[in-house]
Structures are given as structure tokens and as C-alpha cells.
Amino acid sequence: MADNENAADQAHHEPAAEVCEVGPDYQLALANERTFIAWQGAALYLLAAALAVEFVPALHVPPISGVVGITLAVAAILNAGMGLLKWKHTDQTIPSRRACASRNRDCE
């Protein structure tokens, strides 16, 4: 009778999903890399704007251009650093294991 109860319990539960070892999820990794490149591109644009304010004669207004140029340069450095930190954090959180249903055997 105990065997019948165990069989009934097993029949009511769906089979547990198997965990297959599959390396990192490349779609997430590539999206993370694209985001990192976008952060670095924005940092380069800010640095280019800082240099333009400082060295292009048409944009150079002595009391203001120094402050604006330094502010843009600092923003560029902070932007590059934040992009790197966000990339590292997201790279560490990308899952390296995926659950596979027994009927969907794409992990092999």
C-alpha cells in the first residue's frame, strides 16, 4: 500500500527540471559587451567635447571654457569608470547554468 501512495505522489508531481552544465549565456554576454562599448563611446565623446572647448578658438571663452573643459573631462573619466564597474558587475551575474526540461534536450 505504501508503494501505491508513493506512485500516486510521483504521478501528481511534474518531473524536476534537469540542470545541464552549459557555459555562459552568450546572448547576455554580448549584450553586456555592447553596453560597455556604449559607455566607453560616451566617455570618448565627453573627452572630445572637453578638448574642443579648451583648444578650438571659436569655442574658447577664457573664464568659462576652463571650468567647462575640466568638468567634461572629469565626467568622461567617471563615465569610463562607471562603464567598467557596470560591465564587471553584470559579467559576474550572468548565469552559467541553465535548467533543461526533460523533453527539451537542447543542452547536450
Secondary structure by P-SEA (a helix, b strand, c coil): caaaaaaaaaaaccccbbbbbcccaaaaaaaaaaaaaaaaaaaaaaaaaaaaacccccccccccaaaaaaaaaaaaaaaaaaaaaaaaaaaaacccbbbbcccccccc
